[in-house]
Amino acid sequence: MTNSKGTLYLCATPIGNLEDMTFRAVRILKEVDVIAAEDTRNSVKLLNHFDIHTPMTSYHEFNKIDKGQYLVKRLLEGENIALITDAGMPGISDPGEELVRMCRDAGVPVTAVPGACACVTALVISGRPTRRFCFEAFLPTDKKERRAVLEELKAETRTSIIYEAPHRLVKTLQELLNELGDRKITVCKELTKKHETGFETTLKEAVPYYEQNEPRGEYVLVLEGCSRQQMEQEAQDAWKEMSLGDHMKLYEEQGMNRKDAMKQVAKDRGVGKREIYQALLEEE
């Protein structure tokens, strides 16, 4: 039995260089019944360049619920729809993820036509470790939520990728420096374009640099993760602010015998058990 439902195609579009448009993406955009675009005024330039004449409709943050329901209805009726964003992969830090959820809930097939993606492009040219990474997109504007995310990044050992607009770049770099301490960072912009840059620096150096050189364009920040050694050292320093007696009491009140408590205290402080035993004798 053939599936009478249409398919939602998530089509990646170039993030700067038009030559990054894939042959498959051009074909799909020509074949679908309608293209849902973040900004039709922007997307029409792309479609004209590739001689694509498929009808467009807008789908963006401010109409994603009502328009999403409308698009799902058309998909259920058997039409095929392509979703594109202004640049890059739909669903990555944009309302496309909401449409995908709605399609999944309705049993509508969803597939991707992969291509350019700013976060991955920045990561692979950054020189930062790529085996493990996390993507934060734009940091929250809500102060409480933003503080919570920064606190999480403080202990994040993976490479972190953050998007930022030019008018907020200096403020964000300063916040990262204040909360995380100095870290290596690669500041990327103009990705895939003629004047692409991957500025490898540190947070401490980046703040005054961009205070003196006005940021222009959209930025992708690829931030070094916290080293496990640094985390262990910070944890040990925190324990050392507590008196040895209080540290022992903490574990003994949890039910540990004195020997096990000494072993755990030694581990917390990064010293030998004998050193803890001797220090306790001297306190007595």
C-alpha positions in Angstrom: 0.0 0.0 0.0 1.4 3.4 -0.9 1.5 6.2 1.6 -1.0 8.9 0.7 0.8 11.4 3.0 3.3 13.8 1.7 6.8 14.2 3.0 8.5 17.2 4.7 12.0 17.8 3.4 14.4 19.8 5.5 16.6 21.4 2.9 19.9 23.0 3.9 20.8 26.2 2.0 24.2 27.9 1.7 25.4 29.9 4.7 27.4 32.2 2.4 28.7 30.6 -0.7 26.0 29.8 -3.2 28.2 27.0 -4.6 27.5 25.0 -1.4 23.9 24.3 -2.6 23.6 20.6 -3.3 22.3 19.1 -6.6 19.7 17.2 -4.5 18.5 20.3 -2.7 17.9 22.1 -6.1 16.0 19.0 -7.4 13.8 18.7 -4.3 13.0 22.4 -4.2 11.9 22.1 -7.9 9.8 19.0 -7.3 7.9 19.8 -4.1 4.5 21.4 -4.1 5.4 24.3 -1.9 8.5 25.7 -0.1 8.1 27.0 3.4 10.7 29.7 3.9 11.8 31.7 7.0 11.9 34.9 4.9 10.4 34.7 1.4 12.0 38.0 0.4 15.4 36.6 1.2 14.8 33.1 -0.2 13.4 34.3 -3.6 17.0 35.5 -4.5 18.3 31.9 -3.9 15.4 30.4 -5.9 15.9 32.7 -8.8 19.6 32.0 -8.9 18.9 28.3 -9.3 15.9 28.8 -11.6 13.4 27.4 -9.1 9.8 28.5 -9.6 8.0 26.5 -6.8 5.5 28.6 -4.8 6.6 29.8 -1.4 4.9 30.4 1.9 6.3 32.0 5.0 7.1 29.9 8.1 8.9 31.7 10.9 9.1 32.1 14.7 6.0 34.3 14.9 3.6 32.1 12.9 5.1 28.7 13.6 2.0 27.3 15.3 -0.8 28.4 13.0 1.3 28.0 9.8 2.6 24.7 11.1 -0.9 23.3 11.5 -1.7 24.6 7.9 1.4 22.9 6.5 0.7 19.6 8.3 -2.8 19.6 6.9 -1.4 19.9 3.4 1.1 17.2 4.1 -1.7 14.9 5.3 -3.5 15.6 2.1 -0.5 14.2 0.1 1.5 17.3 -0.8 5.3 17.4 -0.5 6.7 20.4 1.3 10.3 21.7 1.6 11.4 23.7 4.6 14.3 26.2 4.2 15.8 28.7 6.5 17.6 31.9 5.5 21.0 30.0 5.8 22.0 26.6 6.9 20.1 23.6 8.1 16.4 24.0 9.1 15.7 22.9 12.7 19.0 24.1 14.0 18.3 27.0 16.3 15.2 27.9 14.4 11.4 27.2 14.5 11.8 24.2 12.1 12.1 21.9 15.1 8.5 22.8 16.0 7.2 21.8 12.5 9.2 18.5 12.7 7.5 17.7 16.0 4.1 18.4 14.6 4.8 16.2 11.6 6.0 13.4 13.8 2.9 13.6 16.0 0.7 13.5 12.9 2.6 10.6 11.4 3.9 12.6 8.5 7.3 11.4 7.0 10.2 13.8 7.6 13.6 13.6 5.9 16.6 15.9 5.6 18.5 17.1 2.5 21.8 17.8 4.3 24.2 20.5 3.4 25.8 23.6 4.9 25.6 24.2 8.7 27.3 27.1 10.4 28.0 25.3 13.8 29.7 22.3 12.2 31.6 24.4 9.7 33.0 26.6 12.5 33.8 23.6 14.6 35.9 21.8 12.0 38.0 24.8 11.1 38.4 26.0 14.7 41.4 23.8 15.8 39.4 22.9 18.9 38.8 19.2 19.8 35.9 17.8 17.7 35.4 14.3 19.2 33.0 15.7 21.8 31.1 19.0 21.5 27.9 20.7 22.6 25.9 23.3 20.7 24.4 26.1 22.7 23.1 28.3 19.8 22.4 31.8 21.1 22.6 32.2 24.9 19.3 32.9 26.6 18.3 36.6 27.0 16.5 35.9 30.3 19.0 36.7 33.0 18.2 33.8 35.3 18.3 31.3 32.5 21.5 32.8 31.0 23.2 32.6 34.4 22.2 28.9 34.7 23.6 28.1 31.2 26.9 29.9 32.0 27.2 27.9 35.2 26.8 24.7 33.2 29.4 25.8 30.7 31.8 26.4 33.5 32.0 22.7 34.1 31.6 21.6 30.5 34.5 19.5 29.3 33.4 19.3 25.7 34.1 22.0 23.1 31.2 24.5 23.2 29.7 26.2 20.1 27.8 29.5 20.6 26.1 31.8 18.1 26.2 35.6 18.7 25.2 38.8 16.9 27.7 41.6 16.4 26.1 44.1 18.8 26.2 41.6 21.7 29.6 40.0 21.0 31.7 42.0 23.4 29.2 41.6 26.3 29.0 37.8 25.7 32.8 37.4 25.5 33.1 39.4 28.8 30.5 37.3 30.5 32.2 34.1 29.4 35.5 35.4 30.7 34.0 36.4 34.1 32.1 33.1 34.6 34.5 30.6 33.0 37.9 32.2 33.4 40.3 32.5 30.6 39.8 29.9 27.8 41.0 29.3 24.3 38.4 30.3 21.8 38.1 30.5 18.0 35.9 33.4 16.8 34.5 32.6 13.4 32.6 34.8 10.9 31.9 35.2 7.2 32.0 31.4 7.0 32.4 30.0 3.4 32.7 33.6 2.1 35.7 35.4 0.6 36.7 37.0 3.9 36.1 34.0 6.1 38.0 34.3 9.4 38.7 31.8 12.2 40.4 34.1 14.8 42.2 31.8 17.3 42.7 33.6 20.5 41.7 33.6 24.2 38.7 35.1 26.0 41.1 37.5 27.8 42.6 38.7 24.5 39.3 38.7 22.6 37.5 41.2 24.8 39.8 44.2 24.3 40.3 43.2 20.6 36.6 43.5 19.8 36.3 46.6 22.0 38.8 48.2 19.6 37.6 46.5 16.4 33.9 46.9 15.9 32.2 43.5 15.3 30.5 43.1 12.0 28.5 40.1 10.7 27.2 37.0 12.5 29.7 35.2 14.8 30.2 31.5 15.8 32.2 31.1 19.0 34.0 27.8 19.4 35.1 27.6 23.0 37.6 25.2 24.6 36.1 22.9 27.2 37.2 22.9 30.9 39.9 20.4 31.4 39.3 17.6 33.8 42.5 18.5 35.6 41.2 22.0 36.1 37.9 20.7 37.4 39.7 18.5 39.9 41.9 21.3 41.1 38.9 23.6 41.6 37.1 20.9 43.5 40.2 20.3 45.7 40.6 24.1 46.3 36.9 24.3 47.4 37.4 21.5 49.9 40.5 23.1 51.3 38.4 26.1 52.3 36.7 23.8 54.8 38.5 22.9 58.0 39.8 19.3 58.2 37.6 18.6 61.2 34.5 19.8 59.5 35.4 17.9 56.4 35.7 14.7 58.4 32.5 15.4 60.3 30.6 15.8 57.0 31.3 12.2 56.1 31.0 10.7 59.6 27.5 12.2 59.9 26.6 10.4 56.7 27.5 7.1 58.5 31.1 6.5 57.4 33.5 5.1 59.9 36.6 7.2 60.7 38.9 5.2 58.4 36.6 5.5 55.4 36.0 9.2 56.1 39.7 9.8 56.1 40.0 8.0 52.8 37.3 10.1 51.2 38.7 13.4 52.6 42.1 12.5 51.2 40.6 11.8 47.8 38.6 15.1 47.9 41.8 17.1 48.7 44.1 15.3 46.3 46.5 14.1 49.1 47.5 10.8 50.7 45.5 9.3 53.5 48.6 9.3 55.7 48.8 13.1 55.3 45.2 13.4 56.6 45.9 11.1 59.5 48.9 13.1 60.5 47.1 16.4 60.2 44.3 15.2 62.4 46.8 14.0 65.0 48.3 17.5 65.1 44.9 19.1 65.5 44.2 16.9 68.5 
